[in-house]
Amino acid sequence: MNPTTASPVLSSSTISGDKVVNRNGDDLGDIKDLMIDVDNGRVAYAVLEFGGLFGLGSKLFAVPLSAMELDAENHRFIFDQSKESLENAPGFDKDHWPNFSDRAWGSSVHSHYDVRPYWE
């Protein structure tokens, strides 16, 4: 990156609804929300919705933002996961969200996607 150019700074409303694909271009869903760690001033997770039909039967996943790569040109994110591995990843449903501030839970999520926890 050019030392005089900063990383992109985007609004949450710009990111919400963005498509997520893997490197093969397979559709992995879209970003429904961003979870912000207010004390650290960082985006902790993107909430990814995957599967189902018209939102019915879909599953939500907390994905560390560092596990995805912005594809600004195509207004989407690239997430290096196959559909099959995402189907088997730990997720939650729209009525039972996890405690995002639980560091043990957060460590397991970061470990699952093989990225370092943002708070370290």
C-alpha positions in Angstrom: 0.0 0.0 0.0 1.2 3.5 -0.8 2.5 5.0 2.5 0.5 8.3 1.8 -2.7 6.4 1.3 -4.7 5.1 4.3 -6.8 2.0 4.4 -10.4 2.4 3.2 -12.8 3.9 5.8 -16.4 2.9 5.1 -19.7 3.5 6.8 -21.5 0.6 8.3 -24.5 1.4 6.1 -22.2 1.0 3.0 -21.0 -2.4 4.2 -24.4 -3.7 5.3 -25.9 -5.8 2.5 -22.6 -6.3 0.7 -22.1 -9.7 -0.9 -19.5 -12.1 0.3 -17.9 -14.5 -2.1 -15.1 -17.0 -1.9 -12.0 -16.9 -4.2 -13.9 -19.1 -6.7 -16.7 -16.5 -6.9 -19.2 -18.7 -5.0 -21.9 -16.7 -3.2 -21.5 -17.0 0.6 -24.3 -14.7 1.5 -24.2 -11.0 2.5 -23.3 -8.9 5.5 -26.3 -8.2 7.7 -24.6 -6.2 10.5 -21.4 -5.1 12.0 -20.5 -5.7 15.7 -18.5 -2.9 17.1 -16.3 -3.1 20.2 -16.9 0.3 21.5 -14.2 0.2 24.2 -11.5 -0.6 21.6 -13.0 1.4 18.7 -12.9 -1.5 16.4 -15.2 -3.6 14.3 -15.2 -6.9 16.0 -17.2 -9.0 13.6 -19.2 -8.9 10.5 -22.5 -10.8 10.8 -22.8 -12.9 7.6 -26.1 -14.4 6.6 -25.8 -17.6 4.5 -28.2 -20.2 3.1 -31.9 -20.5 3.2 -34.3 -19.0 0.7 -35.4 -15.4 1.0 -34.0 -15.3 4.6 -35.9 -18.4 5.7 -33.8 -21.1 7.1 -30.6 -19.0 6.8 -27.9 -19.2 9.3 -25.9 -16.3 10.8 -22.1 -16.3 11.4 -19.9 -14.0 13.3 -16.9 -13.5 11.0 -13.8 -11.5 12.2 -13.4 -8.7 9.7 -9.7 -9.6 9.4 -10.7 -12.9 7.9 -12.2 -11.2 4.9 -10.7 -9.0 2.2 -12.4 -6.0 0.7 -13.0 -6.1 -3.1 -13.9 -2.4 -3.4 -14.1 -2.5 -7.2 -16.9 -5.1 -7.1 -18.5 -3.7 -3.8 -18.1 -7.1 -2.0 -15.9 -9.0 0.4 -13.8 -12.1 -0.3 -13.9 -14.8 2.4 -11.6 -17.7 1.9 -14.1 -20.4 2.8 -15.9 -23.0 0.8 -19.7 -23.3 1.0 -19.3 -26.6 2.7 -16.9 -25.4 5.3 -19.2 -22.4 6.0 -22.2 -24.7 6.3 -20.3 -26.6 9.1 -19.0 -23.5 10.8 -20.4 -22.5 14.2 -23.3 -20.1 13.7 -26.5 -18.9 15.2 -30.0 -18.0 14.2 -31.7 -14.6 14.1 -33.4 -15.2 17.5 -30.4 -16.5 19.5 -27.4 -14.2 19.1 -24.2 -15.0 21.0 -22.6 -12.8 23.6 -20.2 -11.0 21.4 -18.3 -9.6 24.4 -17.4 -13.1 25.7 -13.7 -13.4 25.0 -13.7 -17.2 25.2 -16.4 -17.4 22.6 -14.6 -14.8 20.5 -11.3 -16.7 20.8 -13.0 -19.8 19.4 -14.5 -17.9 16.5 -11.1 -16.3 15.6 -9.4 -19.7 16.0 -12.0 -21.4 13.7 -11.2 -18.9 10.9 -7.4 -19.0 11.8 -7.0 -15.3 12.4 -5.6 -13.5 15.4 -8.2 -12.0 17.8 -8.5 -8.3 17.2 -8.0 -7.5 20.9 -4.5 -9.0 21.0 
